[in-house]
Amino acid sequence: MNWNIEIGKQITMILSIFVMVLMVFKYRKIGKENLFFIIGYILFSLIDIFCYFYFKATNLSTEIFFVIGFLMIVFFLYLLYYFQLLYWPVLKKIQLILLILFVVNVVVMFYIEDDLLHHFSFNMLYTDILLLMFSIILFLYQTFNSDKILDLNNYLPFWISVSLLILFIGSIPILYFRTTVSQHIYFFILFMLNLISNGILVLGLIWNKQERLG
């Protein structure tokens, strides 16, 4: 397979910029309850774009930006996002435990990983994804047992959750087998996952009819 990796990365960046602009444009309609996700998504997109051009210009490692910005800050914001969305007391307590486990995981990784800040930890990534998946399951359980299920098309957090599920669950197999597949296949699959995930996010932003909060 002869996939053009550079074009794929550039299309992904353009798409993420479009999504960011759409988020800012529709912020009043989206409401404050999605703020943590918006900040996390914008931060991750800006890190990705910055690292692309930084590496092109300097040929220096960008691991530290992804470790701190993505593995630590972005995932923490996503977990906070679901903590804010959950209103059932039991589910909210479970989500708080997941947040604590996230912090514990960061501390443990600093202890067991050599030079964590300059070495992207896939073990940390897998744990982050697992915690995020549990958070989404809690949210979907709450949603499917509430009145929100009657109007899912207009409920942005549902589409955000579907987008994240596709992106991260789909990423696990290809990330795990990253050393056994060609770079072209690896980056093509990641490109398609980003394309589908962002496409769902765009649909959610367009369909959302949530009233302004606060």
C-alpha positions as CSV (number, residue, x, y, z in Angstrom):
1,M,0.0,0.0,0.0
2,N,1.5,3.4,-1.0
3,W,-0.3,5.8,1.2
4,N,1.1,9.4,1.2
5,I,1.8,9.9,4.9
6,E,2.5,13.7,4.6
7,I,-0.7,14.4,2.7
8,G,-2.7,12.4,5.3
9,K,-1.2,14.4,8.2
10,Q,-1.9,17.7,6.4
11,I,-5.5,16.7,5.7
12,T,-6.0,15.7,9.4
13,M,-4.6,19.1,10.5
14,I,-6.9,21.0,8.1
15,L,-9.9,19.0,9.4
16,S,-9.0,19.6,13.0
17,I,-8.7,23.4,12.3
18,F,-12.1,23.3,10.7
19,V,-13.5,21.6,13.8
20,M,-11.9,24.1,16.1
21,V,-13.3,27.0,14.2
22,L,-16.8,25.4,14.2
23,M,-16.5,24.9,18.0
24,V,-15.6,28.5,18.5
25,F,-18.3,29.7,16.1
26,K,-21.0,27.5,17.8
27,Y,-19.8,28.0,21.4
28,R,-22.8,29.9,22.6
29,K,-25.1,27.2,21.3
30,I,-22.9,24.4,22.6
31,G,-23.0,25.7,26.1
32,K,-20.6,25.6,29.0
33,E,-21.2,21.9,29.8
34,N,-18.9,21.0,26.9
35,L,-16.1,23.4,27.8
36,F,-13.7,20.8,29.2
37,F,-13.9,18.7,26.0
38,I,-13.5,21.8,23.8
39,I,-10.4,22.9,25.6
40,G,-9.0,19.3,25.5
41,Y,-9.7,18.9,21.8
42,I,-8.3,22.3,20.9
43,L,-5.2,21.7,23.0
44,F,-4.5,18.3,21.4
45,S,-5.0,19.7,17.9
46,L,-2.7,22.6,18.6
47,I,0.0,20.3,20.0
48,D,-0.3,18.0,17.0
49,I,0.0,21.0,14.5
50,F,2.8,22.6,16.5
51,C,4.8,19.4,16.7
52,Y,4.4,18.7,13.0
53,F,6.0,22.0,12.0
54,Y,8.5,22.0,15.0
55,F,9.9,18.7,13.9
56,K,10.0,19.8,10.3
57,A,12.0,22.9,11.3
58,T,14.3,21.4,13.9
59,N,14.3,17.6,13.5
60,L,14.2,17.5,17.3
61,S,12.1,15.1,19.4
62,T,8.5,16.3,20.2
63,E,7.8,13.5,22.8
64,I,7.7,15.9,25.7
65,F,4.8,17.9,24.2
66,F,2.7,14.8,23.6
67,V,3.5,13.3,27.0
68,I,2.6,16.4,29.0
69,G,0.0,17.9,26.8
70,F,-1.7,14.8,25.5
71,L,-1.2,12.0,27.9
72,M,-1.5,14.1,31.0
73,I,-3.5,17.3,30.4
74,V,-5.9,16.4,27.5
75,F,-7.0,13.0,29.0
76,F,-7.4,14.7,32.4
77,L,-9.7,17.3,30.8
78,Y,-11.7,14.5,29.0
79,L,-12.2,12.7,32.3
80,L,-13.2,16.0,34.0
81,Y,-15.7,16.5,31.2
82,Y,-17.5,13.2,32.0
83,F,-17.3,13.9,35.7
84,Q,-19.2,17.2,35.0
85,L,-21.8,15.4,32.8
86,L,-22.6,12.7,35.3
87,Y,-25.3,13.6,37.7
88,W,-26.3,10.2,39.2
89,P,-24.5,10.2,42.6
90,V,-23.2,6.6,42.3
91,L,-21.8,7.2,38.8
92,K,-20.3,10.5,39.8
93,K,-18.5,8.8,42.7
94,I,-17.2,6.1,40.3
95,Q,-16.0,8.8,37.9
96,L,-14.2,10.5,40.8
97,I,-12.4,7.2,41.5
98,L,-11.4,7.1,37.8
99,L,-9.9,10.6,38.1
100,I,-7.9,9.5,41.1
101,L,-6.7,6.4,39.3
102,F,-5.6,8.7,36.5
103,V,-3.5,10.8,38.9
104,V,-2.1,7.6,40.5
105,N,-1.2,6.2,37.1
106,V,0.8,9.4,36.2
107,V,2.7,9.1,39.5
108,V,3.4,5.4,38.9
109,M,4.5,5.9,35.4
110,F,7.0,8.5,36.5
111,Y,8.4,5.9,38.9
112,I,8.6,2.9,36.5
113,E,9.2,4.5,33.2
114,D,12.7,5.7,32.3
115,D,12.8,9.4,31.4
116,L,9.0,9.6,30.9
117,L,9.0,13.2,29.7
118,H,11.2,12.4,26.8
119,H,9.8,9.0,25.9
120,F,6.2,8.5,24.8
121,S,4.7,5.8,27.0
122,F,2.3,3.6,25.3
123,N,1.5,1.8,28.6
124,M,0.4,5.2,29.9
125,L,-1.7,5.8,26.8
126,Y,-3.4,2.4,27.0
127,T,-4.3,3.1,30.7
128,D,-5.6,6.6,29.8
129,I,-7.8,5.1,27.0
130,L,-9.1,2.4,29.4
131,L,-10.1,5.0,32.0
132,L,-11.7,7.2,29.3
133,M,-13.7,4.2,27.9
134,F,-15.0,3.5,31.4
135,S,-16.0,7.1,31.7
136,I,-17.9,7.0,28.4
137,I,-19.7,3.8,29.4
138,L,-20.9,5.4,32.6
139,F,-22.1,8.4,30.6
140,L,-23.9,6.3,28.0
141,Y,-25.5,4.2,30.7
142,Q,-26.9,7.4,32.3
143,T,-27.9,8.8,29.0
144,F,-29.8,5.6,27.8
145,N,-31.7,5.6,31.1
146,S,-32.8,9.2,30.9
147,D,-35.0,11.4,28.8
148,K,-32.0,12.3,26.7
149,I,-32.4,9.1,24.7
150,L,-35.5,10.6,23.1
151,D,-33.5,13.3,21.4
152,L,-30.0,11.9,20.9
153,N,-29.5,13.6,17.5
154,N,-29.5,17.0,19.2
155,Y,-27.4,15.9,22.3
156,L,-23.8,16.9,21.6
157,P,-22.2,14.9,24.4
158,F,-23.5,11.7,22.9
159,W,-21.8,12.5,19.5
160,I,-18.6,13.5,21.3
161,S,-18.7,10.1,23.1
162,V,-19.2,8.2,19.8
163,S,-16.4,10.2,18.2
164,L,-14.0,9.4,21.1
165,L,-15.0,5.7,21.2
166,I,-14.3,5.3,17.5
167,L,-11.0,7.1,17.6
168,F,-9.5,5.4,20.7
169,I,-11.0,1.9,20.5
170,G,-10.1,1.8,16.9
171,S,-6.5,3.0,17.7
172,I,-5.7,0.3,20.2
173,P,-5.1,-2.6,17.7
174,I,-3.0,-0.5,15.3
175,L,-1.0,1.0,18.1
176,Y,-0.4,-2.4,19.6
177,F,0.9,-3.8,16.3
178,R,2.7,-0.6,15.3
179,T,6.0,-2.4,15.1
180,T,4.8,-5.2,12.8
181,V,2.9,-3.2,10.2
182,S,4.3,-0.9,7.5
183,Q,4.3,2.9,8.2
184,H,1.9,3.4,5.3
185,I,-0.7,1.1,6.7
186,Y,-0.2,2.4,10.2
187,F,-0.7,6.1,9.3
188,F,-3.5,5.3,6.8
189,I,-5.6,3.6,9.6
190,L,-4.9,6.5,12.0
191,F,-5.9,8.9,9.2
192,M,-9.2,7.1,8.6
193,L,-10.0,6.9,12.3
194,N,-9.3,10.7,12.6
195,L,-11.5,11.3,9.5
196,I,-14.4,9.3,10.8
197,S,-14.1,10.6,14.4
198,N,-13.9,14.3,13.3
199,G,-16.7,13.7,10.8
200,I,-19.0,12.5,13.6
201,L,-18.0,15.4,15.7
202,V,-18.9,17.9,12.9
203,L,-22.3,16.2,12.6
204,G,-22.8,16.5,16.3
205,L,-21.9,20.2,16.3
206,I,-24.2,20.9,13.3
207,W,-27.2,18.9,14.7
208,N,-26.9,20.2,18.3
209,K,-29.8,22.3,19.4
210,Q,-28.9,22.5,23.0
211,E,-30.0,25.7,24.7
212,R,-27.4,28.1,26.0
213,L,-26.5,27.3,29.5
214,G,-25.8,29.9,32.2
